[in-house]
């Protein structure tokens, strides 16, 4: 039990004193970057899916 208490105390101390937290503006910039990258990736996957769908429709209708 003493090991558990020591672990919790050391973890709390590390989170308060040794960890550097990003500023709010940095978090906003990172969030916007992730949002834009996700949208671009989703659009790319959608276009590839549409191309495969049309290619398979053409293939099955041709044969």
Secondary structure as the mmCIF struct_conf table of DSSP 4:
data_model
#
loop_
_struct_conf.conf_type_id
_struct_conf.id
_struct_conf.beg_label_comp_id
_struct_conf.beg_label_asym_id
_struct_conf.beg_label_seq_id
_struct_conf.end_label_comp_id
_struct_conf.end_label_asym_id
_struct_conf.end_label_seq_id
HELX_RH_AL_P HELX_RH_AL_P1 UNK A 2 UNK A 13
HELX_RH_PI_P HELX_RH_PI_P1 UNK A 14 UNK A 18
HELX_LH_PP_P HELX_LH_PP_P1 UNK A 19 UNK A 23
HELX_RH_AL_P HELX_RH_AL_P2 UNK A 24 UNK A 62
#
